[in-house]
């Protein structure tokens, strides 16, 4: 299964753990960044990227990581055909 992942600047601290875990479980990972907290990235932008990747068939599932998960899940649910939860 292919999983698209994205992190905002507040979620980047768990990035490597998430990527290593998914790859260790034999998932194919589509990484949409970010890889640093030095640049501020807004979670709605990452939610859109993940949702659009799923809708386009680039991945079957997605993982979004932000500060609390609430904002990213709300933003993702605003895309038609996408359902997100914490």
PDB file of N, CA, C and O in Angstrom:
ATOM      1  N   UNK A   1       0.846  -1.177   0.000  1.00  0.00           N
ATOM      2  CA  UNK A   1       0.000   0.000   0.000  1.00  0.00           C
ATOM      3  C   UNK A   1       0.892   1.240   0.000  1.00  0.00           C
ATOM      4  O   UNK A   1       1.938   1.279   0.647  1.00  0.00           O
ATOM      5  N   UNK A   2       0.457   2.220  -0.725  1.00  0.00           N
ATOM      6  CA  UNK A   2       1.183   3.487  -0.798  1.00  0.00           C
ATOM      7  C   UNK A   2       0.527   4.494   0.147  1.00  0.00           C
ATOM      8  O   UNK A   2      -0.690   4.679   0.131  1.00  0.00           O
ATOM      9  N   UNK A   3       1.358   5.139   0.971  1.00  0.00           N
ATOM     10  CA  UNK A   3       0.889   6.109   1.962  1.00  0.00           C
ATOM     11  C   UNK A   3       1.595   7.435   1.715  1.00  0.00           C
ATOM     12  O   UNK A   3       2.822   7.485   1.632  1.00  0.00           O
ATOM     13  N   UNK A   4       0.816   8.508   1.598  1.00  0.00           N
ATOM     14  CA  UNK A   4       1.393   9.845   1.449  1.00  0.00           C
ATOM     15  C   UNK A   4       1.463  10.479   2.836  1.00  0.00           C
ATOM     16  O   UNK A   4       0.504  10.420   3.605  1.00  0.00           O
ATOM     17  N   UNK A   5       2.601  11.080   3.142  1.00  0.00           N
ATOM     18  CA  UNK A   5       2.793  11.706   4.452  1.00  0.00           C
ATOM     19  C   UNK A   5       3.220  13.157   4.282  1.00  0.00           C
ATOM     20  O   UNK A   5       3.910  13.509   3.324  1.00  0.00           O
ATOM     21  N   UNK A   6       2.797  13.995   5.230  1.00  0.00           N
ATOM     22  CA  UNK A   6       3.205  15.401   5.218  1.00  0.00           C
ATOM     23  C   UNK A   6       3.221  15.922   6.648  1.00  0.00           C
ATOM     24  O   UNK A   6       2.443  15.488   7.497  1.00  0.00           O
ATOM     25  N   UNK A   7       4.116  16.851   6.887  1.00  0.00           N
ATOM     26  CA  UNK A   7       4.330  17.416   8.214  1.00  0.00           C
ATOM     27  C   UNK A   7       4.421  18.929   8.088  1.00  0.00           C
ATOM     28  O   UNK A   7       5.031  19.441   7.149  1.00  0.00           O
ATOM     29  N   UNK A   8       3.815  19.647   9.032  1.00  0.00           N
ATOM     30  CA  UNK A   8       4.074  21.078   9.070  1.00  0.00           C
ATOM     31  C   UNK A   8       5.268  21.309   9.995  1.00  0.00           C
ATOM     32  O   UNK A   8       5.860  20.352  10.494  1.00  0.00           O
ATOM     33  N   UNK A   9       5.618  22.554  10.221  1.00  0.00           N
ATOM     34  CA  UNK A   9       6.812  22.868  11.013  1.00  0.00           C
ATOM     35  C   UNK A   9       6.699  22.403  12.467  1.00  0.00           C
ATOM     36  O   UNK A   9       7.717  22.236  13.140  1.00  0.00           O
ATOM     37  N   UNK A  10       5.489  22.195  12.954  1.00  0.00           N
ATOM     38  CA  UNK A  10       5.322  21.720  14.340  1.00  0.00           C
ATOM     39  C   UNK A  10       5.306  20.200  14.442  1.00  0.00           C
ATOM     40  O   UNK A  10       5.451  19.652  15.535  1.00  0.00           O
ATOM     41  N   UNK A  11       5.136  19.526  13.332  1.00  0.00           N
ATOM     42  CA  UNK A  11       5.100  18.068  13.355  1.00  0.00           C
ATOM     43  C   UNK A  11       6.363  17.409  12.860  1.00  0.00           C
ATOM     44  O   UNK A  11       6.492  16.185  12.899  1.00  0.00           O
ATOM     45  N   UNK A  12       7.305  18.223  12.389  1.00  0.00           N
ATOM     46  CA  UNK A  12       8.505  17.685  11.755  1.00  0.00           C
ATOM     47  C   UNK A  12       9.373  16.874  12.721  1.00  0.00           C
ATOM     48  O   UNK A  12      10.161  16.040  12.277  1.00  0.00           O
ATOM     49  N   UNK A  13       9.247  17.098  14.018  1.00  0.00           N
ATOM     50  CA  UNK A  13      10.086  16.380  14.992  1.00  0.00           C
ATOM     51  C   UNK A  13       9.820  14.872  15.025  1.00  0.00           C
ATOM     52  O   UNK A  13      10.658  14.119  15.521  1.00  0.00           O
ATOM     53  N   UNK A  14       8.678  14.417  14.511  1.00  0.00           N
ATOM     54  CA  UNK A  14       8.392  12.978  14.468  1.00  0.00           C
ATOM     55  C   UNK A  14       8.541  12.391  13.067  1.00  0.00           C
ATOM     56  O   UNK A  14       8.259  11.212  12.852  1.00  0.00           O
ATOM     57  N   UNK A  15       8.974  13.198  12.133  1.00  0.00           N
ATOM     58  CA  UNK A  15       9.056  12.797  10.726  1.00  0.00           C
ATOM     59  C   UNK A  15       9.850  11.511  10.517  1.00  0.00           C
ATOM     60  O   UNK A  15       9.340  10.559   9.927  1.00  0.00           O
ATOM     61  N   UNK A  16      11.077  11.478  10.990  1.00  0.00           N
ATOM     62  CA  UNK A  16      11.934  10.313  10.748  1.00  0.00           C
ATOM     63  C   UNK A  16      11.353   9.043  11.363  1.00  0.00           C
ATOM     64  O   UNK A  16      11.445   7.968  10.772  1.00  0.00           O
ATOM     65  N   UNK A  17      10.760   9.165  12.537  1.00  0.00           N
ATOM     66  CA  UNK A  17      10.148   8.000  13.183  1.00  0.00           C
ATOM     67  C   UNK A  17       8.990   7.467  12.355  1.00  0.00           C
ATOM     68  O   UNK A  17       8.868   6.257  12.165  1.00  0.00           O
ATOM     69  N   UNK A  18       8.140   8.357  11.862  1.00  0.00           N
ATOM     70  CA  UNK A  18       6.999   7.948  11.044  1.00  0.00           C
ATOM     71  C   UNK A  18       7.484   7.290   9.754  1.00  0.00           C
ATOM     72  O   UNK A  18       7.001   6.220   9.384  1.00  0.00           O
ATOM     73  N   UNK A  19       8.430   7.921   9.072  1.00  0.00           N
ATOM     74  CA  UNK A  19       8.932   7.366   7.814  1.00  0.00           C
ATOM     75  C   UNK A  19       9.587   6.004   8.022  1.00  0.00           C
ATOM     76  O   UNK A  19       9.321   5.070   7.266  1.00  0.00           O
ATOM     77  N   UNK A  20      10.431   5.881   9.026  1.00  0.00           N
ATOM     78  CA  UNK A  20      11.106   4.607   9.302  1.00  0.00           C
ATOM     79  C   UNK A  20      10.104   3.512   9.666  1.00  0.00           C
ATOM     80  O   UNK A  20      10.245   2.369   9.233  1.00  0.00           O
ATOM     81  N   UNK A  21       9.100   3.862  10.455  1.00  0.00           N
ATOM     82  CA  UNK A  21       8.093   2.879  10.853  1.00  0.00           C
ATOM     83  C   UNK A  21       7.310   2.384   9.650  1.00  0.00           C
ATOM     84  O   UNK A  21       7.123   1.179   9.484  1.00  0.00           O
ATOM     85  N   UNK A  22       6.853   3.299   8.813  1.00  0.00           N
ATOM     86  CA  UNK A  22       6.088   2.902   7.629  1.00  0.00           C
ATOM     87  C   UNK A  22       6.925   2.048   6.685  1.00  0.00           C
ATOM     88  O   UNK A  22       6.457   1.021   6.193  1.00  0.00           O
ATOM     89  N   UNK A  23       8.137   2.461   6.435  1.00  0.00           N
ATOM     90  CA  UNK A  23       9.010   1.682   5.544  1.00  0.00           C
ATOM     91  C   UNK A  23       9.332   0.319   6.144  1.00  0.00           C
ATOM     92  O   UNK A  23       9.421  -0.673   5.421  1.00  0.00           O
ATOM     93  N   UNK A  24       9.507   0.269   7.462  1.00  0.00           N
ATOM     94  CA  UNK A  24       9.758  -0.995   8.141  1.00  0.00           C
ATOM     95  C   UNK A  24       8.590  -1.965   8.040  1.00  0.00           C
ATOM     96  O   UNK A  24       8.776  -3.180   8.123  1.00  0.00           O
ATOM     97  N   UNK A  25       7.394  -1.432   7.862  1.00  0.00           N
ATOM     98  CA  UNK A  25       6.192  -2.246   7.685  1.00  0.00           C
ATOM     99  C   UNK A  25       5.900  -2.507   6.210  1.00  0.00           C
ATOM    100  O   UNK A  25       4.830  -3.010   5.867  1.00  0.00           O
ATOM    101  N   UNK A  26       6.839  -2.169   5.345  1.00  0.00           N
ATOM    102  CA  UNK A  26       6.775  -2.410   3.891  1.00  0.00           C
ATOM    103  C   UNK A  26       5.760  -1.547   3.156  1.00  0.00           C
ATOM    104  O   UNK A  26       5.290  -1.924   2.083  1.00  0.00           O
ATOM    105  N   UNK A  27       5.418  -0.399   3.721  1.00  0.00           N
ATOM    106  CA  UNK A  27       4.586   0.547   2.995  1.00  0.00           C
ATOM    107  C   UNK A  27       5.457   1.346   2.038  1.00  0.00           C
ATOM    108  O   UNK A  27       6.609   1.658   2.340  1.00  0.00           O
ATOM    109  N   UNK A  28       4.896   1.672   0.890  1.00  0.00           N
ATOM    110  CA  UNK A  28       5.564   2.593  -0.026  1.00  0.00           C
ATOM    111  C   UNK A  28       5.174   4.000   0.424  1.00  0.00           C
ATOM    112  O   UNK A  28       3.989   4.311   0.542  1.00  0.00           O
ATOM    113  N   UNK A  29       6.164   4.842   0.674  1.00  0.00           N
ATOM    114  CA  UNK A  29       5.915   6.166   1.244  1.00  0.00           C
ATOM    115  C   UNK A  29       6.112   7.253   0.196  1.00  0.00           C
ATOM    116  O   UNK A  29       7.136   7.302  -0.484  1.00  0.00           O
ATOM    117  N   UNK A  30       5.110   8.126   0.078  1.00  0.00           N
ATOM    118  CA  UNK A  30       5.207   9.323  -0.746  1.00  0.00           C
ATOM    119  C   UNK A  30       5.377  10.483   0.234  1.00  0.00           C
ATOM    120  O   UNK A  30       4.429  10.859   0.924  1.00  0.00           O
ATOM    121  N   UNK A  31       6.561  11.039   0.293  1.00  0.00           N
ATOM    122  CA  UNK A  31       6.896  12.074   1.278  1.00  0.00           C
ATOM    123  C   UNK A  31       6.660  13.459   0.691  1.00  0.00           C
ATOM    124  O   UNK A  31       7.318  13.850  -0.273  1.00  0.00           O
ATOM    125  N   UNK A  32       5.722  14.200   1.273  1.00  0.00           N
ATOM    126  CA  UNK A  32       5.414  15.556   0.828  1.00  0.00           C
ATOM    127  C   UNK A  32       6.017  16.617   1.739  1.00  0.00           C
ATOM    128  O   UNK A  32       5.622  17.781   1.677  1.00  0.00           O
ATOM    129  N   UNK A  33       6.985  16.222   2.597  1.00  0.00           N
ATOM    130  CA  UNK A  33       7.705  17.181   3.437  1.00  0.00           C
ATOM    131  C   UNK A  33       6.883  17.635   4.629  1.00  0.00           C
ATOM    132  O   UNK A  33       5.769  17.152   4.829  1.00  0.00           O
ATOM    133  N   UNK A  34       7.388  18.512   5.386  1.00  0.00           N
ATOM    134  CA  UNK A  34       8.655  19.223   5.343  1.00  0.00           C
ATOM    135  C   UNK A  34       9.681  18.476   6.174  1.00  0.00           C
ATOM    136  O   UNK A  34       9.345  17.582   6.951  1.00  0.00           O
ATOM    137  N   UNK A  35      10.941  18.860   5.996  1.00  0.00           N
ATOM    138  CA  UNK A  35      11.991  18.170   6.733  1.00  0.00           C
ATOM    139  C   UNK A  35      12.749  19.089   7.689  1.00  0.00           C
ATOM    140  O   UNK A  35      13.802  18.714   8.206  1.00  0.00           O
ATOM    141  N   UNK A  36      12.224  20.282   7.923  1.00  0.00           N
ATOM    142  CA  UNK A  36      12.850  21.217   8.862  1.00  0.00           C
ATOM    143  C   UNK A  36      11.786  22.078   9.531  1.00  0.00           C
ATOM    144  O   UNK A  36      10.739  22.351   8.943  1.00  0.00           O
ATOM    145  N   UNK A  37      12.056  22.498  10.749  1.00  0.00           N
ATOM    146  CA  UNK A  37      11.127  23.422  11.403  1.00  0.00           C
ATOM    147  C   UNK A  37      11.599  24.865  11.269  1.00  0.00           C
ATOM    148  O   UNK A  37      11.021  25.773  11.865  1.00  0.00           O
ATOM    149  N   UNK A  38      12.657  25.069  10.477  1.00  0.00           N
ATOM    150  CA  UNK A  38      13.212  26.411  10.289  1.00  0.00           C
ATOM    151  C   UNK A  38      12.315  27.288   9.418  1.00  0.00           C
ATOM    152  O   UNK A  38      12.363  28.515   9.505  1.00  0.00           O
ATOM    153  N   UNK A  39      11.502  26.654   8.583  1.00  0.00           N
ATOM    154  CA  UNK A  39      10.604  27.391   7.695  1.00  0.00           C
ATOM    155  C   UNK A  39       9.175  27.082   8.119  1.00  0.00           C
ATOM    156  O   UNK A  39       8.792  25.920   8.252  1.00  0.00           O
ATOM    157  N   UNK A  40       8.403  28.121   8.327  1.00  0.00           N
ATOM    158  CA  UNK A  40       7.013  27.948   8.751  1.00  0.00           C
ATOM    159  C   UNK A  40       6.171  27.458   7.573  1.00  0.00           C
ATOM    160  O   UNK A  40       6.140  28.083   6.513  1.00  0.00           O
ATOM    161  N   UNK A  41       5.498  26.339   7.774  1.00  0.00           N
ATOM    162  CA  UNK A  41       4.631  25.751   6.756  1.00  0.00           C
ATOM    163  C   UNK A  41       3.256  25.566   7.379  1.00  0.00           C
ATOM    164  O   UNK A  41       3.141  25.007   8.470  1.00  0.00           O
ATOM    165  N   UNK A  42       2.227  26.022   6.710  1.00  0.00           N
ATOM    166  CA  UNK A  42       0.877  25.950   7.254  1.00  0.00           C
ATOM    167  C   UNK A  42       0.242  24.587   6.990  1.00  0.00           C
ATOM    168  O   UNK A  42       0.319  24.064   5.878  1.00  0.00           O
ATOM    169  N   UNK A  43      -0.379  24.020   8.010  1.00  0.00           N
ATOM    170  CA  UNK A  43      -0.988  22.698   7.888  1.00  0.00           C
ATOM    171  C   UNK A  43      -2.093  22.615   6.828  1.00  0.00           C
ATOM    172  O   UNK A  43      -2.245  21.548   6.234  1.00  0.00           O
ATOM    173  N   UNK A  44      -2.881  23.675   6.550  1.00  0.00           N
ATOM    174  CA  UNK A  44      -3.876  23.538   5.486  1.00  0.00           C
ATOM    175  C   UNK A  44      -3.246  23.248   4.121  1.00  0.00           C
ATOM    176  O   UNK A  44      -3.822  22.525   3.308  1.00  0.00           O
ATOM    177  N   UNK A  45      -2.071  23.811   3.875  1.00  0.00           N
ATOM    178  CA  UNK A  45      -1.386  23.543   2.605  1.00  0.00           C
ATOM    179  C   UNK A  45      -0.984  22.079   2.516  1.00  0.00           C
ATOM    180  O   UNK A  45      -1.147  21.453   1.469  1.00  0.00           O
ATOM    181  N   UNK A  46      -0.464  21.534   3.599  1.00  0.00           N
ATOM    182  CA  UNK A  46      -0.063  20.124   3.621  1.00  0.00           C
ATOM    183  C   UNK A  46      -1.277  19.211   3.545  1.00  0.00           C
ATOM    184  O   UNK A  46      -1.223  18.164   2.899  1.00  0.00           O
ATOM    185  N   UNK A  47      -2.369  19.591   4.196  1.00  0.00           N
ATOM    186  CA  UNK A  47      -3.598  18.796   4.127  1.00  0.00           C
ATOM    187  C   UNK A  47      -4.108  18.729   2.693  1.00  0.00           C
ATOM    188  O   UNK A  47      -4.547  17.674   2.235  1.00  0.00           O
ATOM    189  N   UNK A  48      -4.052  19.840   1.993  1.00  0.00           N
ATOM    190  CA  UNK A  48      -4.474  19.861   0.594  1.00  0.00           C
ATOM    191  C   UNK A  48      -3.585  18.957  -0.251  1.00  0.00           C
ATOM    192  O   UNK A  48      -4.085  18.203  -1.085  1.00  0.00           O
ATOM    193  N   UNK A  49      -2.274  19.024  -0.043  1.00  0.00           N
ATOM    194  CA  UNK A  49      -1.342  18.183  -0.803  1.00  0.00           C
ATOM    195  C   UNK A  49      -1.635  16.697  -0.588  1.00  0.00           C
ATOM    196  O   UNK A  49      -1.663  15.921  -1.543  1.00  0.00           O
ATOM    197  N   UNK A  50      -1.848  16.311   0.651  1.00  0.00           N
ATOM    198  CA  UNK A  50      -2.124  14.904   0.953  1.00  0.00           C
ATOM    199  C   UNK A  50      -3.465  14.487   0.353  1.00  0.00           C
ATOM    200  O   UNK A  50      -3.558  13.438  -0.286  1.00  0.00           O
ATOM    201  N   UNK A  51      -4.494  15.292   0.552  1.00  0.00           N
ATOM    202  CA  UNK A  51      -5.810  14.976   0.000  1.00  0.00           C
ATOM    203  C   UNK A  51      -5.804  14.870  -1.509  1.00  0.00           C
ATOM    204  O   UNK A  51      -6.397  13.950  -2.072  1.00  0.00           O
ATOM    205  N   UNK A  52      -5.143  15.796  -2.164  1.00  0.00           N
ATOM    206  CA  UNK A  52      -5.072  15.762  -3.626  1.00  0.00           C
ATOM    207  C   UNK A  52      -4.295  14.549  -4.118  1.00  0.00           C
ATOM    208  O   UNK A  52      -4.631  13.986  -5.159  1.00  0.00           O
ATOM    209  N   UNK A  53      -3.263  14.139  -3.390  1.00  0.00           N
ATOM    210  CA  UNK A  53      -2.506  12.944  -3.776  1.00  0.00           C
ATOM    211  C   UNK A  53      -3.384  11.696  -3.690  1.00  0.00           C
ATOM    212  O   UNK A  53      -3.313  10.818  -4.551  1.00  0.00           O
ATOM    213  N   UNK A  54      -4.203  11.624  -2.655  1.00  0.00           N
ATOM    214  CA  UNK A  54      -5.107  10.478  -2.510  1.00  0.00           C
ATOM    215  C   UNK A  54      -6.163  10.497  -3.608  1.00  0.00           C
ATOM    216  O   UNK A  54      -6.427   9.470  -4.234  1.00  0.00           O
ATOM    217  N   UNK A  55      -6.762  11.646  -3.842  1.00  0.00           N
ATOM    218  CA  UNK A  55      -7.793  11.759  -4.878  1.00  0.00           C
ATOM    219  C   UNK A  55      -7.250  11.459  -6.270  1.00  0.00           C
ATOM    220  O   UNK A  55      -7.973  10.940  -7.120  1.00  0.00           O
ATOM    221  N   UNK A  56      -5.977  11.784  -6.507  1.00  0.00           N
ATOM    222  CA  UNK A  56      -5.356  11.526  -7.809  1.00  0.00           C
ATOM    223  C   UNK A  56      -4.912  10.071  -7.963  1.00  0.00           C
ATOM    224  O   UNK A  56      -4.492   9.660  -9.045  1.00  0.00           O
ATOM    225  N   UNK A  57      -5.003   9.295  -6.883  1.00  0.00           N
ATOM    226  CA  UNK A  57      -4.594   7.897  -6.950  1.00  0.00           C
ATOM    227  C   UNK A  57      -3.114   7.672  -6.708  1.00  0.00           C
ATOM    228  O   UNK A  57      -2.607   6.574  -6.937  1.00  0.00           O
ATOM    229  N   UNK A  58      -2.415   8.703  -6.246  1.00  0.00           N
ATOM    230  CA  UNK A  58      -0.986   8.563  -5.956  1.00  0.00           C
ATOM    231  C   UNK A  58      -0.742   7.780  -4.667  1.00  0.00           C
ATOM    232  O   UNK A  58       0.362   7.280  -4.449  1.00  0.00           O
ATOM    233  N   UNK A  59      -1.756   7.667  -3.813  1.00  0.00           N
ATOM    234  CA  UNK A  59      -1.650   6.930  -2.556  1.00  0.00           C
ATOM    235  C   UNK A  59      -3.047   6.485  -2.133  1.00  0.00           C
ATOM    236  O   UNK A  59      -4.051   7.088  -2.513  1.00  0.00           O
ATOM    237  N   UNK A  60      -3.088   5.416  -1.338  1.00  0.00           N
ATOM    238  CA  UNK A  60      -4.369   4.921  -0.838  1.00  0.00           C
ATOM    239  C   UNK A  60      -4.741   5.554   0.500  1.00  0.00           C
ATOM    240  O   UNK A  60      -5.922   5.713   0.809  1.00  0.00           O
ATOM    241  N   UNK A  61      -3.742   5.912   1.285  1.00  0.00           N
ATOM    242  CA  UNK A  61      -3.956   6.500   2.604  1.00  0.00           C
ATOM    243  C   UNK A  61      -2.999   7.658   2.815  1.00  0.00           C
ATOM    244  O   UNK A  61      -2.022   7.812   2.082  1.00  0.00           O
ATOM    245  N   UNK A  62      -3.287   8.476   3.828  1.00  0.00           N
ATOM    246  CA  UNK A  62      -2.415   9.602   4.121  1.00  0.00           C
ATOM    247  C   UNK A  62      -2.228   9.797   5.611  1.00  0.00           C
ATOM    248  O   UNK A  62      -3.080   9.426   6.418  1.00  0.00           O
ATOM    249  N   UNK A  63      -1.099  10.386   5.959  1.00  0.00           N
ATOM    250  CA  UNK A  63      -0.809  10.749   7.338  1.00  0.00           C
ATOM    251  C   UNK A  63      -0.373  12.207   7.348  1.00  0.00           C
ATOM    252  O   UNK A  63       0.556  12.600   6.642  1.00  0.00           O
ATOM    253  N   UNK A  64      -1.064  13.005   8.166  1.00  0.00           N
ATOM    254  CA  UNK A  64      -0.733  14.419   8.348  1.00  0.00           C
ATOM    255  C   UNK A  64      -0.292  14.626   9.786  1.00  0.00           C
ATOM    256  O   UNK A  64      -0.937  14.129  10.709  1.00  0.00           O
ATOM    257  N   UNK A  65       0.786  15.347   9.986  1.00  0.00           N
ATOM    258  CA  UNK A  65       1.241  15.621  11.348  1.00  0.00           C
ATOM    259  C   UNK A  65       1.431  17.126  11.502  1.00  0.00           C
ATOM    260  O   UNK A  65       2.220  17.750  10.792  1.00  0.00           O
ATOM    261  N   UNK A  66       0.678  17.696  12.461  1.00  0.00           N
ATOM    262  CA  UNK A  66       0.841  19.109  12.796  1.00  0.00           C
ATOM    263  C   UNK A  66       1.008  19.192  14.307  1.00  0.00           C
ATOM    264  O   UNK A  66       1.366  18.198  14.939  1.00  0.00           O
ATOM    265  N   UNK A  67       0.764  20.327  14.885  1.00  0.00           N
ATOM    266  CA  UNK A  67       0.950  20.486  16.325  1.00  0.00           C
ATOM    267  C   UNK A  67       0.051  19.595  17.153  1.00  0.00           C
ATOM    268  O   UNK A  67       0.529  18.916  18.061  1.00  0.00           O
ATOM    269  N   UNK A  68      -1.241  19.580  16.863  1.00  0.00           N
ATOM    270  CA  UNK A  68      -2.183  18.778  17.647  1.00  0.00           C
ATOM    271  C   UNK A  68      -2.940  17.753  16.814  1.00  0.00           C
ATOM    272  O   UNK A  68      -3.488  16.798  17.365  1.00  0.00           O
ATOM    273  N   UNK A  69      -2.982  17.931  15.508  1.00  0.00           N
ATOM    274  CA  UNK A  69      -3.746  17.046  14.635  1.00  0.00           C
ATOM    275  C   UNK A  69      -5.127  17.576  14.308  1.00  0.00           C
ATOM    276  O   UNK A  69      -5.724  17.178  13.308  1.00  0.00           O
ATOM    277  N   UNK A  70      -5.637  18.462  15.133  1.00  0.00           N
ATOM    278  CA  UNK A  70      -6.993  18.970  14.944  1.00  0.00           C
ATOM    279  C   UNK A  70      -7.102  19.798  13.668  1.00  0.00           C
ATOM    280  O   UNK A  70      -7.965  19.541  12.829  1.00  0.00           O
ATOM    281  N   UNK A  71      -6.234  20.781  13.524  1.00  0.00           N
ATOM    282  CA  UNK A  71      -6.304  21.661  12.353  1.00  0.00           C
ATOM    283  C   UNK A  71      -6.112  20.914  11.052  1.00  0.00           C
ATOM    284  O   UNK A  71      -6.830  21.162  10.083  1.00  0.00           O
ATOM    285  N   UNK A  72      -5.156  20.005  11.014  1.00  0.00           N
ATOM    286  CA  UNK A  72      -4.889  19.245   9.791  1.00  0.00           C
ATOM    287  C   UNK A  72      -6.079  18.372   9.422  1.00  0.00           C
ATOM    288  O   UNK A  72      -6.427  18.268   8.246  1.00  0.00           O
ATOM    289  N   UNK A  73      -6.708  17.741  10.414  1.00  0.00           N
ATOM    290  CA  UNK A  73      -7.853  16.885  10.101  1.00  0.00           C
ATOM    291  C   UNK A  73      -9.050  17.706   9.627  1.00  0.00           C
ATOM    292  O   UNK A  73      -9.773  17.278   8.728  1.00  0.00           O
ATOM    293  N   UNK A  74      -9.264  18.867  10.212  1.00  0.00           N
ATOM    294  CA  UNK A  74     -10.354  19.734   9.759  1.00  0.00           C
ATOM    295  C   UNK A  74     -10.095  20.203   8.332  1.00  0.00           C
ATOM    296  O   UNK A  74     -10.995  20.176   7.493  1.00  0.00           O
ATOM    297  N   UNK A  75      -8.875  20.630   8.059  1.00  0.00           N
ATOM    298  CA  UNK A  75      -8.530  21.102   6.713  1.00  0.00           C
ATOM    299  C   UNK A  75      -8.686  19.989   5.685  1.00  0.00           C
ATOM    300  O   UNK A  75      -9.192  20.229   4.589  1.00  0.00           O
ATOM    301  N   UNK A  76      -8.262  18.784   6.021  1.00  0.00           N
ATOM    302  CA  UNK A  76      -8.365  17.664   5.081  1.00  0.00           C
ATOM    303  C   UNK A  76      -9.825  17.320   4.800  1.00  0.00           C
ATOM    304  O   UNK A  76     -10.179  17.010   3.663  1.00  0.00           O
ATOM    305  N   UNK A  77     -10.671  17.373   5.824  1.00  0.00           N
ATOM    306  CA  UNK A  77     -12.087  17.039   5.648  1.00  0.00           C
ATOM    307  C   UNK A  77     -12.827  18.040   4.767  1.00  0.00           C
ATOM    308  O   UNK A  77     -13.931  17.747   4.306  1.00  0.00           O
ATOM    309  N   UNK A  78     -12.259  19.188   4.529  1.00  0.00           N
ATOM    310  CA  UNK A  78     -12.895  20.172   3.654  1.00  0.00           C
ATOM    311  C   UNK A  78     -12.757  19.812   2.178  1.00  0.00           C
ATOM    312  O   UNK A  78     -13.409  20.419   1.328  1.00  0.00           O
ATOM    313  N   UNK A  79     -11.916  18.832   1.868  1.00  0.00           N
ATOM    314  CA  UNK A  79     -11.766  18.372   0.490  1.00  0.00           C
ATOM    315  C   UNK A  79     -12.828  17.318   0.199  1.00  0.00           C
ATOM    316  O   UNK A  79     -12.970  16.356   0.954  1.00  0.00           O
ATOM    317  N   UNK A  80     -13.568  17.492  -0.884  1.00  0.00           N
ATOM    318  CA  UNK A  80     -14.602  16.530  -1.256  1.00  0.00           C
ATOM    319  C   UNK A  80     -13.983  15.152  -1.460  1.00  0.00           C
ATOM    320  O   UNK A  80     -13.015  15.001  -2.206  1.00  0.00           O
ATOM    321  N   UNK A  81     -14.549  14.151  -0.793  1.00  0.00           N
ATOM    322  CA  UNK A  81     -14.075  12.784  -0.937  1.00  0.00           C
ATOM    323  C   UNK A  81     -12.999  12.378   0.048  1.00  0.00           C
ATOM    324  O   UNK A  81     -12.550  11.232   0.029  1.00  0.00           O
ATOM    325  N   UNK A  82     -12.579  13.285   0.904  1.00  0.00           N
ATOM    326  CA  UNK A  82     -11.536  12.987   1.890  1.00  0.00           C
ATOM    327  C   UNK A  82     -12.147  13.009   3.287  1.00  0.00           C
ATOM    328  O   UNK A  82     -12.899  13.921   3.632  1.00  0.00           O
ATOM    329  N   UNK A  83     -11.820  12.003   4.081  1.00  0.00           N
ATOM    330  CA  UNK A  83     -12.248  11.942   5.475  1.00  0.00           C
ATOM    331  C   UNK A  83     -11.014  11.758   6.335  1.00  0.00           C
ATOM    332  O   UNK A  83     -10.207  10.859   6.094  1.00  0.00           O
ATOM    333  N   UNK A  84     -10.869  12.602   7.330  1.00  0.00           N
ATOM    334  CA  UNK A  84      -9.694  12.550   8.200  1.00  0.00           C
ATOM    335  C   UNK A  84     -10.140  12.539   9.653  1.00  0.00           C
ATOM    336  O   UNK A  84     -11.190  13.080  10.000  1.00  0.00           O
ATOM    337  N   UNK A  85      -9.332  11.918  10.491  1.00  0.00           N
ATOM    338  CA  UNK A  85      -9.614  11.851  11.922  1.00  0.00           C
ATOM    339  C   UNK A  85      -8.309  11.878  12.690  1.00  0.00           C
ATOM    340  O   UNK A  85      -7.232  11.680  12.128  1.00  0.00           O
ATOM    341  N   UNK A  86      -8.422  12.124  13.965  1.00  0.00           N
ATOM    342  CA  UNK A  86      -7.238  12.145  14.834  1.00  0.00           C
ATOM    343  C   UNK A  86      -7.066  10.768  15.438  1.00  0.00           C
ATOM    344  O   UNK A  86      -6.131  10.544  16.208  1.00  0.00           O
TER     345      UNK A  86
END
